Amino acid sequence: MHAYISLTVELIIGLFGLLILTRLMGRASISEATPFDFVSVLIVGDFVGEAIYNKEVKVFFILYAIFLWGLLIILIDFITLKFSKTRNIFESTPSLIIDNGVLDKKEMKRNKLDIN
């Protein structure tokens, strides 16, 4: 019974930690997320998963990992906001695939897209 209570507490704390981190990151939708944001969310999910399945990891360790990771992400977002040259490192650049109604095949090839 103690294992079920422990799992429940860890899941609830992990869920709320992820929700708070998502709100702090300030993304309104997944379409605004960069590939770096996607990888960051996977890492945080792995933190929570590790805490759930590894009995040696304590609840406060989960929270510490989530919020430290969130702080790093917010710091990187701040740096990319203030210094435009760092954006190429952390954010993707948009590609114009259709220009004036014409498909840009060179750009499609660079982005590994086919005509379909």
C-alpha positions in Angstrom: 0.0 0.0 0.0 2.9 2.4 0.8 4.2 1.9 -2.8 0.9 3.1 -4.3 0.8 6.1 -2.1 4.4 7.0 -2.9 3.7 6.6 -6.6 0.6 8.7 -6.4 2.5 11.5 -4.6 5.4 11.4 -7.1 3.0 11.5 -10.1 1.0 14.4 -8.7 4.2 16.4 -7.8 5.7 15.6 -11.2 2.6 16.6 -13.1 2.3 20.0 -11.2 6.0 20.6 -11.6 5.7 20.1 -15.4 2.6 22.3 -15.6 4.4 25.1 -13.7 7.5 24.7 -15.9 5.3 24.9 -19.0 3.7 28.1 -17.8 7.0 29.6 -16.9 8.3 28.9 -20.4 5.4 30.9 -21.8 4.5 28.9 -24.8 0.9 29.3 -25.8 0.9 26.4 -28.2 3.0 23.6 -29.6 3.3 25.5 -32.9 5.4 28.1 -31.1 7.8 25.5 -29.7 11.3 25.2 -31.2 13.1 21.9 -31.6 15.1 22.9 -28.5 11.8 23.3 -26.5 10.8 19.9 -27.7 14.0 18.3 -26.5 13.7 20.2 -23.2 10.3 18.8 -22.5 11.5 15.3 -23.3 14.3 15.7 -20.8 12.0 16.9 -18.0 9.6 14.0 -18.8 12.6 11.7 -18.4 13.3 13.3 -15.0 9.8 12.5 -13.8 9.9 9.0 -15.3 13.1 8.2 -13.6 11.8 9.4 -10.3 8.7 7.2 -10.6 10.5 4.1 -11.5 13.7 4.5 -9.4 12.9 4.1 -5.7 16.2 5.8 -4.7 15.1 9.1 -6.2 13.1 11.3 -3.8 10.3 13.7 -4.5 12.3 16.8 -3.7 15.0 15.6 -6.1 12.4 15.5 -8.8 11.3 19.1 -8.1 14.9 20.3 -7.9 15.7 18.7 -11.3 12.5 20.1 -12.9 13.0 23.7 -11.6 16.8 23.7 -12.3 16.1 22.6 -15.9 13.4 25.2 -16.1 15.7 27.9 -14.9 18.3 26.9 -17.5 15.6 27.0 -20.2 14.4 30.4 -19.1 18.0 31.7 -19.0 18.6 30.4 -22.6 15.3 32.1 -23.7 16.5 35.4 -22.1 19.9 35.1 -23.8 18.3 34.5 -27.2 15.9 37.4 -26.7 18.7 39.8 -25.8 21.4 38.6 -28.2 20.1 37.9 -31.6 23.3 36.1 -32.8 22.6 33.3 -30.3 19.2 32.5 -31.9 20.8 30.3 -34.6 22.3 28.1 -31.9 19.0 27.4 -29.9 16.2 28.1 -32.4 15.4 27.0 -35.8 15.1 29.4 -38.7 12.0 29.5 -40.9 12.2 28.2 -44.5 10.2 29.7 -47.3 9.0 26.6 -49.2 6.5 28.4 -51.5 7.5 31.7 -52.9 4.9 33.6 -55.0 3.0 30.4 -55.6 6.1 28.5 -56.8 7.6 25.6 -54.9 11.3 26.2 -54.1 12.7 22.7 -54.8 16.1 23.6 -53.5 14.6 24.7 -50.1 12.5 21.6 -50.0 15.6 19.4 -50.6 17.5 21.2 -47.9 14.6 20.6 -45.4 14.2 17.0 -46.6 10.7 17.4 -47.9 9.2 15.7 -50.9 6.5 17.0 -53.2 3.7 15.2 -51.4 
